[in-house]
Amino acid sequence: MLTVVAKIGSSSLTDERGVIDHEAIARVCEQTARLRADGHRVVVVTSAAVAAGLEAVGLGGRRPTDMLTLQAVSAVGQSRLMRVWDDSFARHGIVSGQVLLTPYDFFERSQYLHARSTFGRLLELGVVPVVNENDAIADDELRFGDNDRIAALVAHMVGADVLVLLTDTAGLFTGNPRTDPTATLIEHIDMVTPELEAMASGAGSARGSGGMASKLRAARIASFSGVRAVIAGSRRPDGLVDAVAGKPGVGTTVKPYDRRLSARKLWIGFAVDAAGTMVVDDGARRALVERGVSLLPAGVRSVSGTFAEGSAVDIAGPDGKVFARGLTRYSSEDAAGVAGRRSAELPDEASAVIIHRDDLVLLS
């Protein structure tokens, strides 16, 4: 038995006017029913609440940019979206349950444990959880903004074996397949690198918030969770079933790492955006990578960005390449003030550690 998380985005769930494509949802539900008949457990992560609400409130067309309108439209669209999922699953005798998540549910431990228990019980009851971000009340300062990342974090939360990211392209190509006839599908990726993310950068459709770079970042999160990730075309016949089965040519598969990060370290490394960067010398870089020690002020060359104590910051080597991320015990101003100073030179009240090893995640 496998636990599968399947995510499908707005561009695959709606037409150009933002109207929900019932056939697209029906395809996912039919394949989910087949996976369950084979004994697998499935969690669905859906986008399209905003897209589904646009037509209802007379804003069909491009996605609004102001947060209040997005939240209002999401509140209208979410119920309409969930109704379609419920009805489509019911045709297969399956009960679905709505789960709306926020970032707090991943980084606040009590919330995380509660959410994990809820998912566990839903799956035990034979329910298919249908997940979305709680856009209607999300704080603009603390929200994901794309469901690819949520899907990857949910995959970690439920102990998934496979994450399938269904999108409007067949996977990652060597070029843009819409404009480059020589572009070929990249079927296997051992490690998602910044170079790959840069190659895939670009916005998704007008109705969505993601893109291929977002899919790659989610696959990277999954790989650090020990989860196999597949980016596949949503319109491919049996695409979800074949991706779970590991059939060749289905899409782009990202290999899972042997080690599995804890939920907390996964949060530090991938769930929050870095508020700044600390550049360290080569000795500090080697110590962090090879010995797993804490980052001390003496190893810091420079500090950029404005951040408070407890913020997530990137850690880069002398070449400027980011290789780690951690939660800082210093504000940006204080960190700049102690950079390069040995422990004996620090003020008495200052912490001897800028980033503790328990709050640090290696990203390579």
C-alpha positions in Angstrom: 0.0 0.0 0.0 1.3 3.4 -1.0 0.3 6.8 0.3 -0.1 9.2 -2.6 -0.4 13.0 -2.7 -1.8 14.3 -6.0 -1.8 18.1 -6.7 -3.5 19.7 -9.6 -3.3 23.4 -10.4 -5.7 26.1 -11.5 -4.7 26.1 -15.1 -5.5 22.4 -15.3 -8.8 22.7 -13.4 -10.4 25.7 -15.2 -11.0 27.0 -18.7 -9.8 30.3 -20.0 -12.7 32.2 -18.3 -11.9 30.7 -15.0 -14.9 28.3 -15.0 -14.3 25.0 -13.3 -13.6 22.2 -15.8 -15.7 19.3 -14.5 -14.1 16.8 -16.8 -10.6 17.6 -15.4 -11.8 16.9 -11.9 -13.6 13.8 -13.0 -10.4 12.4 -14.5 -8.5 12.9 -11.2 -11.4 11.4 -9.2 -11.6 8.3 -11.6 -7.9 7.7 -11.3 -8.0 8.2 -7.5 -10.8 5.6 -7.4 -8.6 3.1 -9.3 -5.6 3.8 -7.0 -7.8 3.2 -3.9 -9.1 0.0 -5.5 -5.5 -1.2 -5.6 -5.2 -0.5 -1.9 -3.5 2.9 -2.0 -4.4 5.9 0.1 -4.7 9.2 -1.7 -4.7 12.9 -0.7 -5.7 15.5 -3.3 -4.3 19.0 -3.2 -6.4 21.3 -5.3 -5.9 24.9 -6.6 -8.5 27.0 -8.4 -10.6 28.5 -5.6 -9.7 32.0 -6.8 -10.1 31.0 -10.4 -13.4 29.4 -9.7 -14.7 32.5 -8.0 -13.8 35.0 -10.7 -16.7 34.1 -13.0 -19.2 34.0 -10.1 -18.4 37.6 -9.0 -18.2 38.9 -12.6 -14.4 39.2 -12.7 -13.8 36.5 -15.4 -10.4 36.9 -17.0 -7.0 37.7 -15.4 -6.3 37.1 -11.8 -6.7 40.1 -9.5 -3.5 41.5 -7.8 -4.8 43.1 -4.6 -5.1 40.8 -1.6 -8.5 41.8 -0.4 -10.1 41.0 -3.8 -8.2 37.7 -4.0 -9.4 36.7 -0.5 -13.0 37.6 -1.3 -13.0 35.8 -4.6 -11.4 32.7 -2.9 -14.2 32.6 -0.4 -16.8 32.6 -3.2 -14.9 30.0 -5.3 -13.9 27.5 -2.6 -17.4 26.3 -1.9 -18.1 26.0 -5.6 -14.8 24.1 -6.2 -15.4 21.7 -3.3 -18.9 21.0 -4.5 -17.5 19.7 -7.8 -15.0 17.5 -6.0 -17.6 16.1 -3.7 -20.0 15.3 -6.5 -17.3 13.8 -8.7 -16.0 11.5 -5.9 -19.5 10.5 -4.9 -20.0 8.9 -8.4 -17.3 6.4 -7.4 -18.8 5.9 -3.9 -16.0 7.9 -2.3 -16.4 10.5 0.5 -14.1 13.5 0.3 -13.3 15.9 3.1 -12.2 19.5 2.8 -8.9 20.5 4.6 -7.9 24.2 4.5 -4.3 24.8 5.7 -2.2 27.8 6.6 1.6 28.1 7.3 0.9 27.9 11.0 -0.2 24.4 10.6 3.3 23.4 9.5 5.6 25.4 11.8 3.6 25.6 15.0 4.3 22.1 16.5 0.9 21.7 18.2 -0.9 22.7 15.0 1.3 20.4 13.0 0.6 17.4 15.2 -3.1 18.1 15.2 -3.2 18.4 11.4 -1.2 15.2 11.0 -3.6 13.4 13.3 -6.6 14.7 11.4 -5.1 13.5 8.1 -4.4 10.1 9.6 -8.0 9.7 10.9 -9.5 10.8 7.6 -7.5 8.2 5.7 -8.4 5.5 8.3 -12.0 6.3 7.7 -11.6 5.9 3.9 -12.0 9.6 3.2 -10.1 11.4 0.5 -8.8 14.7 2.0 -9.1 17.5 -0.5 -6.6 20.2 0.5 -6.2 23.9 -0.3 -4.6 26.9 1.3 -7.1 28.9 3.4 -6.8 31.9 1.1 -9.9 33.6 2.4 -8.3 34.5 5.7 -4.6 34.1 5.0 -2.3 36.8 6.3 -0.5 38.5 3.4 2.6 38.4 5.5 2.4 34.7 6.2 1.0 32.7 3.4 2.3 30.2 0.8 0.8 31.6 -2.3 1.3 28.4 -4.2 -0.1 24.9 -3.6 2.9 23.1 -5.0 4.8 23.9 -1.8 1.7 22.9 0.3 1.5 19.6 -1.5 5.1 18.8 -0.8 4.7 19.7 2.9 1.6 17.6 3.1 3.5 14.7 1.5 5.9 14.9 4.4 3.1 15.3 7.0 1.3 12.2 5.9 4.4 10.1 5.2 3.7 9.8 1.5 5.6 7.5 -0.8 4.8 9.5 -4.0 4.0 13.1 -4.8 2.4 13.7 -8.2 2.3 17.3 -9.4 -0.2 17.4 -12.3 0.2 20.4 -14.6 -0.6 21.7 -18.0 2.8 20.5 -19.5 4.1 17.0 -19.6 7.0 17.7 -17.3 10.3 19.6 -17.4 11.8 20.0 -20.9 15.2 21.1 -22.1 13.5 24.2 -23.5 10.0 25.7 -23.8 8.0 23.1 -25.7 5.5 25.7 -26.8 8.1 27.7 -28.7 11.0 25.3 -29.2 10.3 22.2 -31.4 13.6 20.6 -30.4 12.8 20.7 -26.6 12.8 17.2 -25.1 11.4 15.8 -21.9 13.8 15.4 -18.9 12.6 12.1 -17.5 14.8 11.8 -14.4 16.4 14.3 -12.0 18.8 13.2 -9.3 18.9 16.6 -7.6 17.1 19.9 -8.2 19.7 22.5 -8.6 19.5 26.3 -8.8 20.4 26.0 -12.5 17.4 23.8 -13.1 15.1 26.1 -11.3 16.5 29.1 -13.3 15.9 27.2 -16.5 12.3 26.5 -15.5 11.6 30.0 -14.2 8.6 31.9 -15.4 5.0 32.5 -14.4 2.2 30.0 -14.9 -1.0 30.8 -16.6 -3.1 33.9 -15.9 -5.4 31.7 -13.7 -2.7 30.2 -11.6 0.1 31.3 -9.3 2.7 28.7 -10.0 4.8 27.5 -12.9 7.4 24.9 -13.6 10.0 26.5 -11.2 7.4 26.1 -8.4 6.9 22.4 -9.3 10.7 21.9 -9.1 10.9 23.6 -5.7 8.1 21.4 -4.5 9.8 18.3 -5.9 13.0 19.4 -4.0 11.1 19.6 -0.8 9.7 16.1 -1.4 13.1 14.7 -2.2 14.4 16.0 1.2 11.4 14.2 2.7 12.3 10.9 1.2 9.4 11.1 -1.2 9.5 10.4 -4.9 8.1 13.3 -6.9 6.7 13.2 -10.4 5.8 16.2 -12.5 3.3 15.0 -15.1 0.7 16.3 -17.6 -2.8 16.5 -16.2 -4.4 15.6 -19.5 -2.4 12.5 -20.2 -4.6 9.5 -20.1 -4.0 7.5 -16.8 -1.2 10.0 -16.0 -1.8 9.9 -12.2 -2.1 6.1 -12.1 1.0 5.6 -14.3 3.0 8.2 -12.3 2.3 6.3 -9.1 3.3 3.0 -10.8 6.6 4.5 -11.9 6.0 3.9 -15.6 8.7 5.5 -17.9 7.9 8.5 -20.0 5.0 9.7 -17.8 6.8 12.9 -16.8 9.8 14.2 -14.9 10.7 12.1 -11.8 12.8 13.6 -9.0 14.7 11.0 -7.0 14.2 11.0 -3.2 17.2 11.5 -0.9 18.2 8.7 1.4 18.0 10.9 4.4 14.7 12.4 5.6 14.6 15.8 7.2 12.5 16.3 10.3 9.3 18.4 9.9 11.0 21.3 11.7 14.1 21.3 9.5 12.0 20.9 6.4 10.1 24.1 7.5 13.4 26.0 8.1 14.8 24.9 4.8 11.9 25.3 2.5 8.6 26.5 4.0 9.7 30.0 4.8 11.5 32.5 2.6 14.9 33.8 3.6 14.9 37.4 5.0 18.6 37.9 4.3 21.9 36.3 3.6 25.1 35.7 5.6 28.3 35.1 3.6 30.7 32.9 5.5 34.4 32.2 4.9 35.6 28.9 3.5 36.6 27.6 6.9 33.2 28.1 8.3 31.6 26.6 5.2 33.7 23.4 5.5 32.9 23.2 9.2 29.2 23.5 8.6 29.1 21.0 5.8 31.6 18.4 7.0 31.3 18.6 10.8 27.7 19.8 11.3 28.6 22.5 13.8 26.9 25.8 14.6 27.7 29.0 12.8 29.8 31.4 15.0 30.3 35.1 14.4 34.0 34.6 13.6 33.1 32.8 10.4 30.7 35.4 9.0 32.2 37.8 6.4 29.1 39.9 5.6 25.4 40.3 6.2 22.8 41.5 3.7 19.1 42.1 4.1 17.0 43.4 7.1 15.8 40.8 9.5 14.9 40.2 13.1 16.1 37.7 15.6 14.5 34.3 14.8 14.2 35.0 11.0 15.3 32.5 8.4 18.5 33.5 6.5 20.4 32.0 3.7 24.1 31.0 4.2 26.4 31.5 1.3 30.0 30.6 0.7 32.8 33.0 -0.5 31.6 32.3 -4.0 28.1 33.6 -3.2 26.4 30.3 -3.7 23.8 29.5 -1.0 24.4 26.1 0.6 22.4 26.3 3.8 19.6 28.1 5.6 19.0 28.6 9.3 17.2 30.6 12.0 19.4 33.4 13.2 19.8 34.4 16.9 20.8 37.9 15.9 19.1 40.7 14.0 20.7 41.9 10.8 22.1 44.9 12.6 23.6 43.0 15.5 24.9 40.2 13.2 26.7 42.8 11.1 28.2 44.2 14.3 29.7 40.9 15.4 30.7 39.5 12.0 34.3 38.3 12.0 34.7 38.6 15.8 35.9 35.7 17.9 34.0 34.6 20.9 36.4 36.3 23.3 35.7 39.6 21.6 31.9 39.5 21.9 30.0 41.5 24.4 29.1 39.6 27.6 25.4 39.5 26.8 25.9 38.4 23.2 25.2 34.8 22.1 28.4 32.9 21.1 26.4 31.3 18.2 24.7 33.1 15.3 22.9 30.0 14.0 22.7 26.9 16.1 23.2 23.6 14.3 19.7 22.5 15.4 18.3 25.4 13.5 20.4 24.9 10.4 19.7 22.9 7.2 22.2 22.1 4.5 20.6 22.5 1.1 23.1 20.7 -1.1 
